[in-house]
Amino acid sequence: MSDEELLADLLLEWEERAEQGENVSADELCQDCLQLAPFLAERIRALQSLAWIKNSVVSEKDGQASGVSDRGHSDILTLHQS
């Protein structure tokens, strides 16, 4: 398995565990491949920085996207607090 494939598998594992409420670090996931920990940590940070997009799903109930004001601007304070 190449490093890229291993990183993809580890990132998928991180996502699955994060969805279950588990906060697992790149170091924990890379115990058998410590040299990949910094690269996995970078990818985890990238996913975390995009999490607001996933959380901005339009509510069927009120038709407004959470985290977006009536004027369409992102509510930065809300995003940074989550």
C-alpha positions in Angstrom: 0.0 0.0 0.0 1.4 3.4 -1.0 1.7 6.3 1.5 -1.1 8.1 -0.3 -3.4 5.1 0.0 -2.6 4.7 3.7 -3.2 8.4 4.3 -6.6 8.1 2.6 -7.5 5.1 4.7 -6.3 6.9 7.9 -8.3 10.0 7.0 -11.4 8.0 6.4 -10.9 6.3 9.8 -10.5 9.8 11.4 -13.7 11.0 9.7 -15.7 7.9 10.9 -14.5 8.2 14.4 -15.1 12.0 14.5 -18.7 11.4 13.3 -19.1 9.2 16.4 -17.9 11.9 18.6 -14.4 10.6 19.1 -11.5 13.1 19.1 -8.6 11.1 17.8 -5.3 12.7 16.8 -3.1 12.0 13.8 -0.4 10.7 16.2 -2.8 8.1 17.6 -3.8 7.0 14.1 -0.3 6.8 12.8 1.3 4.7 15.5 2.5 2.2 12.9 3.6 4.9 10.5 4.9 7.9 12.5 6.4 9.5 9.4 2.9 10.1 8.0 1.5 11.8 11.2 2.3 15.4 10.1 0.8 14.8 6.6 -2.4 13.3 8.2 -2.6 16.2 10.7 -2.5 18.6 7.8 -5.3 16.8 6.0 -7.4 16.6 9.2 -7.0 20.4 9.7 -8.1 20.9 6.1 -11.2 18.9 6.7 -11.9 20.7 9.9 -11.6 24.0 8.2 -14.3 22.9 5.7 -16.7 21.5 8.4 -18.7 24.8 8.4 -19.8 23.9 4.8 -21.1 20.6 5.9 -22.9 22.3 8.8 -24.5 24.9 6.5 -27.1 22.6 5.1 -30.3 24.4 4.3 -33.0 23.5 6.8 -36.1 22.2 5.2 -38.1 23.7 8.0 -37.2 27.4 7.7 -35.4 27.5 4.3 -32.3 29.3 5.8 -28.8 28.0 5.9 -27.3 27.9 9.3 -24.2 30.1 9.7 -25.3 32.5 7.0 -27.0 35.8 7.6 -30.0 37.2 5.8 -27.6 39.2 3.6 -25.8 36.0 2.6 -22.6 36.7 4.5 -21.0 34.1 6.7 -21.4 34.5 10.4 -17.8 34.3 11.3 -18.2 34.4 15.0 -20.5 31.4 14.9 -18.1 29.5 12.8 -15.2 30.1 15.0 -17.1 29.2 18.2 -18.2 25.8 16.9 
